Amino acid sequence: MHERFRVPPFEKLVNLYRVLAAIAVLVVIYLASAKLIRNPVAKPDLEVYLHAASLILGGNNPYLTPIPAGVFFYVYPPLFAVLFIPFTFIPINIVVVLWCVLNVLLVGWAMMAFYELLAGVPFFEIPSKTRWTVCFFALLPTFKFIFNHLSFGQSDIFMLALAVLGLAYWARNRQVTGGMAIGFSIVTKVISLPLAIWFAAKGNVRVTMGIALGLLAGLLLPALLLGFGKNLEFLDYWVRHIVLYSDLRHIKTPMNVNLSLQAQLYRFFSDTVAFEYDGKPYYLTLFTVPAETLHLAGRLIVILVAGTLAGYALKFRKQGALVSQWGGMALAFSLMPLFATVMQKHYLVLLLPAYIYVVHIWYSIQLKDKVFRVLVVASMVLLNFTVFFGEFLSRAFAAGGCYALGVLLLSAAIFRAAGRLHANSYLS
């Protein structure tokens, strides 16, 4: 057969892979929806959003009343609850399925959109083998957290999609619009703030201004429904009773399910319970230090995250776009979970763009640096370490910081890649 008519072996399998991927997506939606519907504590997070929307619709404070079937309170700004008002008129089990489908679609779109921006060409113009390989190995370490997110009806994927949408607008030179999308993402959940820090450190005035406008609009838009006075009342309560009490001395989330670096300090340096198993508490205390010291150390972690992003922006500001732009943005996504005072497993869906970046550097750019590759593999292993052990050891490893360490190693891999790409003149 003439060379130009010869179909590469991988291309012959693409249609099969598409069918298998479609089946996998349907199975994930079914399993996550079924698990969420059967959840003994109602529909934990999803029902919180619906309950808050119902309270707001009735003119009541959404922060004062927990869901009827549990003890969970609404903790986000009014906007997200307002967006859920249309869902309050739909049976809860249908809402569960719709929310799972929407989130799966948003994961797929965010993954393709970020990879397209990174590669610099339309997604379906990337060679089939390359895009399948990169997407598979980016999903591999994050799949567990995506499924966990779906099983609890969480909001992080929605926030992730807004952030990627902002980057897509920015890449098309619609910088204020892109900034506004990122601002709306921050209003949804404040842990996307590292992207704002990144653009501010880069000195991008238009994007930073757009972020400020998005934040302002996200906080004020509910006034169109609630009235200015009622919206201000809810915002005031949210700031005074949630934002200003977001440190671990006041937060109600049990320490034994909090995977953040701040919580790690409390597990190692206070007499707090590290994890529980079979009704019995277990401790990992090395020695104790005053609670105020731990609180200040937690604040220092937030400062270090911001400083890390600013340091990267300054160190690699004169490099090519692969390092100076996309590497910095990937770093911002990788640091988002560490920015949070409370980090749970579903927060780690935010690592998806960072893994797309490092897998792209490994496979497409062919960076043959052993340290970089060890860091990437080690981060993947640590983030999924608990899969290989029983429940007791899984809880012990989680309490011991394997998730936080995995995130740190991923961030280190991005730094290492930036240094080696520059040193090896890959950017030409």
CORWOPE-V841218 format. One record per residue. N is the residue number from 1. RES is the residue in one letter. PHI is phi in whole degrees, 0 to 359 (999 if undefined). PSI is psi in whole degrees, -180 to 180 (* if undefined). D_LAST is the distance of its C-alpha to the last C-alpha in Angstrom with 2 decimals. Layout:
((N RES PHI PSI D_LAST) (N RES PHI PSI D_LAST))
This chain:
((1 M 999 142 37.57) (2 H 298 143 35.11) (3 E 305 -40 31.46) (4 R 289 -16 30.54) (5 F 261 0 33.38) (6 R 281 128 32.58) (7 V 269 123 31.76) (8 P 305 144 29.39) (9 P 307 -42 31.50) (10 F 297 -39 29.71) (11 E 300 -31 30.24) (12 K 295 -25 33.96) (13 L 264 -7 34.05) (14 V 301 -45 32.24) (15 N 298 -38 35.56) (16 L 297 -44 37.18) (17 Y 298 -38 34.47) (18 R 297 -43 34.95) (19 V 297 -46 38.68) (20 L 297 -40 38.34) (21 A 296 -42 35.98) (22 A 298 -43 38.50) (23 I 297 -43 41.33) (24 A 299 -41 39.53) (25 V 298 -45 38.99) (26 L 296 -40 42.68) (27 V 296 -44 43.80) (28 V 299 -45 41.80) (29 I 299 -44 43.29) (30 Y 297 -50 46.76) (31 L 295 -44 46.62) (32 A 294 -43 45.20) (33 S 297 -45 47.71) (34 A 298 -43 50.57) (35 K 296 -41 49.74) (36 L 292 -41 49.51) (37 I 296 -40 52.77) (38 R 278 -3 54.57) (39 N 304 127 53.39) (40 P 294 -22 56.59) (41 V 258 61 55.52) (42 A 54 -134 55.23) (43 K 239 78 51.61) (44 P 332 -79 50.29) (45 D 281 -41 47.47) (46 L 301 -43 47.86) (47 E 292 -29 51.52) (48 V 300 -47 50.75) (49 Y 297 -43 48.77) (50 L 294 -40 51.58) (51 H 295 -43 54.25) (52 A 297 -40 52.58) (53 A 298 -41 52.30) (54 S 295 -40 56.02) (55 L 296 -44 56.94) (56 I 296 -40 55.04) (57 L 299 -32 56.64) (58 G 270 4 59.97) (59 G 80 16 59.12) (60 N 258 156 59.01) (61 N 292 119 56.67) (62 P 285 -9 54.16) (63 Y 266 -7 53.64) (64 L 262 -20 57.27) (65 T 239 123 58.17) (66 P 286 169 56.58) (67 I 297 148 56.45) (68 P 302 -33 59.95) (69 A 266 9 59.08) (70 G 196 -161 57.25) (71 V 242 16 56.29) (72 F 275 132 52.85) (73 F 252 154 52.33) (74 Y 285 135 49.87) (75 V 230 6 47.38) (76 Y 260 168 44.90) (77 P 300 162 45.29) (78 P 302 -30 47.73) (79 L 306 -47 45.13) (80 F 297 -39 44.25) (81 A 295 -39 47.97) (82 V 299 -40 48.57) (83 L 297 -24 45.96) (84 F 272 -4 48.00) (85 I 304 -44 51.28) (86 P 302 -31 51.14) (87 F 289 -19 50.88) (88 T 291 -15 54.16) (89 F 266 6 56.07) (90 I 244 140 54.80) (91 P 307 142 56.26) (92 I 301 -40 54.27) (93 N 292 -33 53.58) (94 I 290 -40 52.10) (95 V 301 -41 49.93) (96 V 303 -50 48.71) (97 V 295 -45 47.61) (98 L 300 -43 46.05) (99 W 293 -39 44.10) (100 C 295 -45 42.84) (101 V 298 -47 41.80) (102 L 302 -44 40.07) (103 N 291 -37 38.14) (104 V 296 -43 37.06) (105 L 298 -40 35.84) (106 L 292 -37 33.98) (107 V 300 -49 32.27) (108 G 299 -44 31.15) (109 W 295 -45 29.99) (110 A 299 -41 28.12) (111 M 296 -49 26.32) (112 M 293 -41 25.34) (113 A 294 -45 24.46) (114 F 293 -41 22.17) (115 Y 295 -39 20.39) (116 E 299 -43 20.11) (117 L 296 -42 18.58) (118 L 295 -44 16.08) (119 A 284 -24 15.16) (120 G 81 11 15.17) (121 V 221 158 17.83) (122 P 306 144 21.61) (123 F 306 -45 22.77) (124 F 278 2 24.81) (125 E 266 -9 22.08) (126 I 289 135 20.22) (127 P 310 138 21.55) (128 S 306 -48 24.87) (129 K 299 -39 24.38) (130 T 294 -50 21.15) (131 R 291 -36 22.74) (132 W 294 -41 26.01) (133 T 295 -50 24.55) (134 V 297 -46 22.46) (135 C 295 -39 25.41) (136 F 297 -49 27.95) (137 F 284 -17 26.43) (138 A 281 -36 25.78) (139 L 285 -29 29.41) (140 L 306 -51 30.80) (141 P 281 -13 30.86) (142 T 254 -9 31.75) (143 F 300 -43 34.39) (144 K 304 -39 37.23) (145 F 282 -32 36.58) (146 I 296 -45 36.26) (147 F 294 -40 39.62) (148 N 300 -42 41.13) (149 H 301 -48 40.02) (150 L 297 -37 41.66) (151 S 289 -16 44.76) (152 F 247 1 45.44) (153 G 64 43 44.55) (154 Q 277 179 42.02) (155 S 247 -1 39.86) (156 D 294 -34 36.45) (157 I 294 -40 34.95) (158 F 300 -44 36.13) (159 M 296 -42 34.46) (160 L 300 -45 31.18) (161 A 297 -40 31.28) (162 L 298 -42 31.94) (163 A 296 -45 28.98) (164 V 294 -37 26.58) (165 L 301 -41 28.35) (166 G 300 -42 27.57) (167 L 293 -35 23.82) (168 A 296 -42 24.15) (169 Y 295 -43 25.97) (170 W 301 -42 23.51) (171 A 294 -24 20.60) (172 R 266 16 22.90) (173 N 66 22 23.39) (174 R 259 71 26.87) (175 Q 289 -40 26.35) (176 V 294 -44 30.03) (177 T 298 -43 30.91) (178 G 299 -43 28.14) (179 G 299 -39 29.43) (180 M 296 -40 32.94) (181 A 298 -41 32.10) (182 I 295 -39 30.69) (183 G 299 -43 33.89) (184 F 297 -36 36.03) (185 S 299 -43 34.25) (186 I 294 -38 35.22) (187 V 297 -37 38.75) (188 T 296 -47 38.94) (189 K 205 125 37.93) (190 V 292 -14 36.91) (191 I 289 -7 34.55) (192 S 278 6 31.75) (193 L 302 -31 31.88) (194 P 308 -31 28.72) (195 L 296 -40 26.69) (196 A 295 -41 28.70) (197 I 300 -41 28.08) (198 W 300 -51 24.32) (199 F 294 -35 24.37) (200 A 295 -43 26.88) (201 A 295 -32 24.80) (202 K 284 -10 21.85) (203 G 75 24 24.45) (204 N 276 96 24.35) (205 V 293 -42 27.91) (206 R 293 -43 28.29) (207 V 294 -43 27.35) (208 T 299 -40 29.48) (209 M 296 -41 32.29) (210 G 298 -40 32.04) (211 I 299 -45 32.30) (212 A 299 -42 35.39) (213 L 295 -41 36.87) (214 G 297 -42 36.28) (215 L 300 -48 37.98) (216 L 297 -45 40.85) (217 A 296 -42 41.29) (218 G 297 -34 41.21) (219 L 281 -30 43.91) (220 L 262 -23 46.07) (221 L 303 -39 45.91) (222 P 303 -19 48.58) (223 A 298 -25 50.99) (224 L 298 -30 51.24) (225 L 263 -42 53.08) (226 L 272 -22 54.55) (227 G 91 151 55.39) (228 F 298 -43 53.93) (229 G 296 -47 56.50) (230 K 293 -41 56.14) (231 N 297 -42 52.32) (232 L 296 -38 52.49) (233 E 299 -46 54.98) (234 F 293 -42 52.69) (235 L 297 -41 49.64) (236 D 299 -44 51.80) (237 Y 296 -42 52.95) (238 W 299 -44 49.43) (239 V 294 -48 48.17) (240 R 287 -36 51.25) (241 H 255 -12 51.90) (242 I 238 -57 48.52) (243 V 298 -49 45.63) (244 L 285 -8 47.55) (245 Y 243 34 48.77) (246 S 269 14 45.50) (247 D 263 167 45.64) (248 L 285 -2 47.09) (249 R 281 -21 50.41) (250 H 239 -20 51.35) (251 I 292 145 49.30) (252 K 269 -11 51.37) (253 T 296 127 48.85) (254 P 303 136 50.17) (255 M 299 -30 48.16) (256 N 285 -5 48.32) (257 V 243 7 46.15) (258 N 263 121 43.68) (259 L 257 9 40.47) (260 S 289 163 38.84) (261 L 296 -37 38.06) (262 Q 300 -45 40.90) (263 A 296 -34 43.29) (264 Q 299 -39 42.14) (265 L 299 -42 43.36) (266 Y 293 -37 46.72) (267 R 292 -36 47.06) (268 F 274 -29 46.46) (269 F 234 25 48.24) (270 S 212 176 51.11) (271 D 268 24 53.91) (272 T 289 153 52.37) (273 V 290 128 52.49) (274 A 282 -45 49.23) (275 F 198 167 50.05) (276 E 235 147 53.11) (277 Y 211 128 54.28) (278 D 56 37 57.57) (279 G 79 1 58.83) (280 K 252 132 58.28) (281 P 279 146 56.02) (282 Y 232 148 53.72) (283 Y 237 149 52.30) (284 L 236 25 49.33) (285 T 295 124 50.47) (286 L 274 -51 49.47) (287 F 197 164 51.37) (288 T 256 144 52.16) (289 V 230 161 51.05) (290 P 302 145 52.33) (291 A 301 -37 51.14) (292 E 296 -37 50.14) (293 T 296 -43 47.79) (294 L 296 -39 46.14) (295 H 298 -45 45.88) (296 L 294 -38 44.14) (297 A 297 -38 41.77) (298 G 297 -41 40.92) (299 R 295 -36 40.14) (300 L 296 -35 37.97) (301 I 299 -43 35.88) (302 V 299 -43 35.18) (303 I 296 -40 34.21) (304 L 294 -38 31.89) (305 V 299 -47 30.13) (306 A 297 -42 29.64) (307 G 295 -35 28.59) (308 T 297 -44 26.01) (309 L 296 -44 24.31) (310 A 296 -40 24.60) (311 G 297 -43 23.30) (312 Y 298 -45 20.13) (313 A 300 -40 19.64) (314 L 285 -43 20.19) (315 K 295 -40 18.28) (316 F 247 24 14.93) (317 R 295 -27 15.59) (318 K 263 7 12.82) (319 Q 274 173 9.96) (320 G 294 170 8.11) (321 A 299 -34 10.80) (322 L 303 -38 10.68) (323 V 266 -55 11.89) (324 S 291 -33 13.59) (325 Q 260 -68 15.33) (326 W 289 -33 15.87) (327 G 296 -42 16.07) (328 G 295 -40 18.62) (329 M 292 -41 20.51) (330 A 300 -40 20.73) (331 L 297 -40 22.04) (332 A 300 -44 24.56) (333 F 294 -39 25.88) (334 S 292 -28 26.18) (335 L 270 -11 28.16) (336 M 305 -47 30.47) (337 P 298 -32 33.08) (338 L 284 -17 33.25) (339 F 285 -20 33.92) (340 A 277 140 37.11) (341 T 291 -39 40.49) (342 V 245 122 41.55) (343 M 237 123 39.15) (344 Q 244 173 40.45) (345 K 303 -38 38.91) (346 H 292 -18 38.18) (347 Y 298 -26 35.89) (348 L 285 -2 33.36) (349 V 297 -22 32.54) (350 L 292 -12 30.20) (351 L 281 -9 27.90) (352 L 304 -50 26.96) (353 P 299 -36 23.73) (354 A 296 -40 22.68) (355 Y 289 -34 23.37) (356 I 302 -42 21.53) (357 Y 296 -51 18.41) (358 V 290 -34 18.93) (359 V 291 -38 20.00) (360 H 299 -45 16.95) (361 I 297 -41 14.77) (362 W 292 -54 17.28) (363 Y 272 -48 17.93) (364 S 279 -45 15.19) (365 I 278 -20 12.07) (366 Q 62 47 14.36) (367 L 285 109 14.05) (368 K 262 68 16.86) (369 D 243 120 18.08) (370 K 297 -41 21.88) (371 V 297 -47 22.47) (372 F 304 -48 20.28) (373 R 292 -37 22.06) (374 V 297 -42 25.43) (375 L 298 -43 25.02) (376 V 297 -50 24.25) (377 V 297 -44 27.18) (378 A 298 -39 29.46) (379 S 295 -42 28.95) (380 M 298 -43 29.80) (381 V 295 -48 32.83) (382 L 296 -38 34.14) (383 L 291 -21 33.93) (384 N 242 19 35.96) (385 F 300 -39 37.97) (386 T 289 -14 41.20) (387 V 296 -29 41.17) (388 F 269 1 42.28) (389 F 231 167 45.29) (390 G 291 176 48.57) (391 E 299 -41 49.19) (392 F 298 -53 50.36) (393 L 295 -34 47.39) (394 S 299 -45 44.99) (395 R 294 -38 46.51) (396 A 294 -46 46.54) (397 F 296 -40 42.83) (398 A 298 -45 41.97) (399 A 294 -29 44.19) (400 G 283 -8 42.65) (401 G 104 21 39.23) (402 C 294 -33 37.28) (403 Y 291 -49 35.81) (404 A 300 -41 34.80) (405 L 294 -39 33.34) (406 G 300 -41 31.36) (407 V 296 -43 29.83) (408 L 298 -41 29.05) (409 L 292 -36 27.31) (410 L 297 -44 25.16) (411 S 297 -40 24.15) (412 A 296 -37 23.52) (413 A 297 -38 21.26) (414 I 294 -43 19.03) (415 F 299 -46 18.99) (416 R 298 -42 18.33) (417 A 299 -43 15.35) (418 A 300 -45 13.81) (419 G 296 -43 14.57) (420 R 286 -37 13.37) (421 L 299 -41 9.97) (422 H 293 -46 9.48) (423 A 296 -35 11.41) (424 N 267 6 9.78) (425 S 56 42 6.18) (426 Y 288 -18 5.67) (427 L 277 -6 3.75) (428 S 294 * 0.00))
